[in-house]
Amino acid sequence: MSLNTQLIRSLKAPARPVWEEPPSKAGLTAKGAFLLLCCLGVLGPLWIVIVTSLSPKPVIDRVGGLVVIPQGITFVNYTELLSGGQVSRAIMVSVGVTLFGTLFSMTVSVLAAYGLSRPGSLGHRFFLMIMMATMFFGAGLIPTYLLVQSLGLTDTYLSLILPSAVSVFNILVLRAFFMGISPELTESARIDGASDLRILLTIIMPLSRAVLAVISLFYAVGYWSAWFNASIYLTDQQMMPLQNVLIQLVQKNTEAPTGLAYAVRTGQLSALGLQMAVMVLALIPVAVASPFVQRHFKKGMLTGAIKG
């Protein structure tokens, strides 16, 4: 082989570092097996919960617990849970708190992030430092409870929203994304006489749909999954959200919510089947909403976290 031929081949196929070399067949097989185990670890318990919730009571009694292989399907657990009573009311409470809480949290977070992203805003550095300090230091549970109590928010739905309405981390992500938007756009709008509110609504927010979708999902999942605030601020069982009803069913070993206990005692329904059905109802909103926002994660979350 001539020297010129060797030189041309070296230019066409330069030497690659070890960490950039293509994986071997054994490596690909190991990665595939590992990913398969991870999927089974996630989907396996979910499959068992769904199958058990759809299994008739005789099947659950015969198996003696959770059902892995379907042996008949019935929707009686879901129809009974959604026919009225504590679970139906808890679902409505969770839906209402999630919708209004997410809207309120996004409004406050967007306004705060926009104000902190403007270099010329009054005291933006001071307020930024104060807000960042709350990420590392907190007053504690007792002072927070006393504050909520002194404001008269106990036994109200506002106690499920206001104490956890704002996440400083989410504000910082939004701020970083807003700062990454070209300042020429806002300056040209300001020259045309647009106010800050109009600039935010017509320029900043349309360009930030990705990060807004991601942060909205974070807030929505947080409100939907929250149970701690309700457990300490609410005493009326009729006001409890779905997650607290689920805790009463599973953790406290309660047979069934009010109105279904008779059906469980008489053998018409399975307590375990009801528990699994409530779990499925609690998982459905997150499972449905996540795929629609998934495509925004890379563009929204990572870009917002890096810029600025």
N, C-alpha and C positions, 0 to 999 in steps of 0.2 A: 504494500500500500504506500503510495507516494506521500510526501510531506504535505503537499497541497490538499490531497483528499482528506488526510487526518485533520488539517486545519479547518476545512469546510465543515466536517462533521462536528468538530468541537464547537464551532460557532452556531450550528443549527441546534445542537442538543447540549447546552452547557451543563456542567456538573451541578446537581441539586443537593442542598443540605440534607442531612439525614432526616430531619423532622418534616421535610417537604417531599420525601420519597413516597410513591404510591404504596398503600398498605398491601400486605401479602394476603393470600387467600385465607390463611389461618387467622390473620388479624380481622379480616372482614367477617369471618364466621364467628369469631369471639364477640365482635361488636353486635352482630345480629342477634346472637343468643342473649347477650346482656340486655339489649333493648326489648327483646321478647319477654324476658323475665320481668322487666320493669312494667311493661304493658299488662302482663298477667297480675302483677302485684297491685296495679291500680284498678283494672277492670274486673278482676276476680271477686273482690268483696262487693263491688257494685252489682255484679251479676247475681250474687247470692242474696243481696238485699231485695232486688227487684223480683227475683223468682219467689222468694219467701212471701213478699207482699201480695203476689198474685196466686199463691197456692191456697187451695181449700183447707179448712180446719182439719178434716180427717188426715190429709197428707202431712200436715205439720205435726199432728199428734203421733202419727205412725213413725215419722222420721225421728221425732224426739227433739226437734230444734230447728236450726236453719236448713232450708232446702237448697240443694245444689243442682239437682236434675229435675226439670219440670215434670210434674205428674198430674197435670190438670191446671187449668187457668180459670180464675174467677176474679171479678172486679168488685166483690161485695165489700171488701175493706174500704175501697176508695169511695164507693157510693154511700156507705154509712158515714164516713168521715166528712164528706162534702154535702151531706143532706141537711146540715144545720147543727148547731151546738158549739162547743168550745173550740174545736179544731177549725171549723169554718170561720168563726169569729177571729181566731188567731191569725188565719191566713189574711183576712181583710186588714187586720191591724198591721201585719208585717208589710203588706203591699203598700198601704198608705204611708207608713213611716219611711219605707224605702224610697217612694216617689218624692214625697215632700222633703225628706231629708237630703236626698241627692240633689234636688233642685236648689235648696237653700245652701248646701255646702259648695256646690259649683259656683253659685252666684258670689258668695263671699270669697272663695278661693281665686276666681278669675279677677275680681276687682282688686284684691290685695296683690296678686301677682303682677297685674298691669301697673299698679301704682309703684311697686317696688322695682319694676323693670325700667322705669323712666328715670334717667340719671338726674334730671333737674327737679324731681319731685321733692317736696319739703320733708326733710328728716327721714328720707328713705333708708339711709344707712343705719341710723339709730333704730328704727323700727325693725329692720332686717336682723340686726344683732339681737334685739329683744325676742323676736320670734324664734330665731335659731337657738337661743338659750333654753326655750321651753322644750326643745327636743332632748335635752340632757338633764334638766332639772324639773321636777314636778312637786306640787304642793302635797300630794298624797291623797289617799281615799277619804279620810275623815274630814279634812278641810273642804274637799270637793263636795262631799255629801252635805256638809253644813251650809255651803254656799247655795247649793240647789234647794235645800230646805228653806233657807232664808228668803229666796226669791219666790217661794210658793209654787215650785214646779213639781213637787212630789205628787204622785198619783195623777199626773197629766202626761199626755203624749209628748209634750215638749221636752220632758226629761229624757226621752229616748233619742232626741235629736241634738239639742243644744250642747250638752256636755262633751260630745264627740263630733261636733259639726265641722271642725276645721282640722286638717292635717298640714302641719308645716312642711313636711316632706313634699306633699303634692303641690303646695304653693311654690316651693323652690323649683320643682320640675317645670311648672307652668312659667315661672319667671324666666328660667333659662331659655325656654322655647321662645317666649316673647322677645327676649333680647337678641335672639338669632334672626329675627325678621329684619329685613333691610330697612334702615332708618329713613332712606329716601322716600319710601312709600308714605310713612307717617308725616314726614316733613312736607311733602307735596300736598297732602290732604289738609295739613294745618294752614298752609299758604292759601288754600282755597276757602278757608274759613270754617273747616270742620272742627267740632269740639272734641275733647278727649273721649267722651262717651260715644260719639259717632265714629271716631277712629277705631275704638275698641270693637264696636258692633259690626262695622262694615268692612274693616280691613284686617284687624288682628285675629278676631275669632274665625272668620272664614278660612284664613290661612293656617289655623291651628286645629282643624277638625280632628286630626289624628290624635294629638295629645289630649284634646278635650274628651274624646271617646274613651281613651284609656283611663284617664282620671275619673271620669264618670263611672266607669265599671268598678274601679277601686272603691269609690264611695258607696255605690249600690251594693256591692258584695259585703262591705263592712256593715251597712245598716241591716241587710237581710240576715246576716249571720250573727248579729249582736244579740246577746242575752244578758250580759252582766248588768247593764244599766237598768233593765227591767226588773232584775232580781233584787236590786237594792232600792230603787226609787218607786216601784209599784207594789201596792199591797192588794189591789183589787184583781182577783183572778180573771175577771171578765175582760181586763185590759191587756192581758199577757200576749206577747207575740208568739209566733209559731215555734221559734227555737226554745222558748221557755216551756211550752207545752210538751215539746219533744224531750226535754230534760226531765220533766215530771213523769213522762211515760217510761223512760229508759233508766235514768240514773236513780230515781227515787223508787223504782220498781212498782209504779202505780199500774194497776191493771188496765184501766181505760179512762178516758175523759168522762166527765159527767154526761149522762145520757146513753153511753155505750157500756157502762159497767154491767148493766142487767143482761145485755146480750152476751157478754163475756162469761158471766156467772152461769147462765143457762146453757152455755156451750154452743151458741149460735155463731159466735165469732172467736177468733184466736187472738189472745193478747199480743203474742209475738207478731202475728200478721199485721195487726194494727200498728205496732211500733215500726215495723219495716215500711208500711205504707206512709206513715208520717215522715219518715226519713226521705223517702222518694219525693214526696211533695216539697220538702225543704231543699232538695237538690235540683229540682226541675228548673227554676228560674236561672240559676247560675249556669247550668249545663246548656240552656237554650241561648243565653245572652253571650256567653264566652266566644263561640265560633264567629259571631258577627263582628266582634271587636278584635279578634286575634290578629287580623291582617294589619291593624294599626299599631300593634305593640312595638315592632321594630322601628317604624318611622316616628311614632309618637314618644314612647317611653325612652328609648335609647338616645334619640336625637335631643330630646328635652333635657336629659341628664348630662349630656356632654357639652352642649353649646353653652356659652356664657361663662 
